[in-house]
Amino acid sequence: MELNTVFSGSTARFRATLEYLNASNVWTALTPTTLAVTIRVRKDGAIINSRDAAPLIPVADYVTAGALEFDLAIADNTIQGADLHEEKHEIIFAWTYGASQAGYLAHEFDVIKVGHQV
């Protein structure tokens, strides 16, 4: 995972690898059957934006052989606290694969207003 800091009102790309532990106890890359994402404020859990499984079809547009690549839109990267110059957000991916198995991935990142970076 490489997304650590995003500027408010900008786009960003999130990359990660999705794997599961198979019956032989080997980590195996997977392309899920369904995929959903939620972006929220880490502190209070307020939902900033989300996409359920329907808009993320075909899943192969986002995950192929375990390689996840997801573009965050401007609306995904807005600071919710009116007087804040920086806010910690969390992106949560949920997916299904196989017969009825599910997986989750959460990653925190900072959103900073332009002009207030250190």
N, C-alpha and C positions, 0 to 999 in steps of 0.2 A: 504494500500500500504506500502510495507516495503523496497523497494529498494531505498537506499539513496546514497551509495558510492560503486563504482566498480573500480577495478584495471585494468588499460589498458592492453589489451592482455589476459584478463581472461574471463571466462564465468560467468553468473549470472542468477538468477531466479527471475522473477517479479511475484508478486501475488497481486490480487485485487478482489473485488466483483462487479459484474455488476448487476445493478438493474434498473428498470424503474418504473415510477409513473403510476399505472393503473387507470382505469376509476373511481374507488372508492377512489382515492387519497391515495392509499397504495403502499409503495415501495415493489416491487416484484422481486425476483431473476429471471434471465433469461439466457437461453442458446441461443445465437444468431444463425441466419441462415447463415450469412457470417461474416468473421472476416479478417481484414487487419491491418498491423502494419507498422509504420514508425519510424525510429530512426534518430534524427537530432541534429546538434549543436544548442544549445539554442540561442546563441548570434546572429548568422547570418542566421540561418535556413538551412544551408547546409545539405543535406541528406547524412547520413552515410550508411544507409542500409534500405531496406524495403522488405516487403513480401505482395503481393496482396492476394486476397481471394483464388486463385487457390492452392497455396502451403499449405494453412492452412485448408485443408479439410482432415478428417472430423473435423468440429469445436468442436465437443465434446472431441477431444483430448486436447483442450486448455481451454474450458469452459464447466462446468457441474453444473447445478443448481446455476448459478451465480458466481461460484468460478473460476476465471481466473488464470491460471498458465502458464507462458510463459518463455522459456529459451532463454536468449540472448547468441549468439555465440561470439567467439573471435572477429570476424569482426565487430560486433555491438558495441564493447567497445574499439575503437581505438581513440586516441587523434588526432584531425585533424590539430591543430596548431603546426607547426614544432618546435617552441621553448617553447611550454607550458609544464608545469608539471602537470597541472590540467585544466579540461575543463568541463563546464556544458552541459549535454546532455538532450534531452527530448524524451520520448517514447510516441507515440500517437497511440492509438487503435481506429479503426473505425469499426462499425458493423451494420448489419441490423437485424431486427426481425419483427415478425408479418407480416402484409400485405405489408407495405411499410415504416416502421418506421426505423429511424437510431439513433445510439448513438455513443458518442465519449468519450474517456478518455485520458487525457494527464498527464504525471508525469515527473518532473525534477529529475535528479540525477547527481552526480559528478563522473567524471572519473579521476583517479589519476595514474600517472606513479609509478610503484613499485620503492621504494627507496626514494620517495619524499613525503610520507605521513607525516602528522604532528604528 
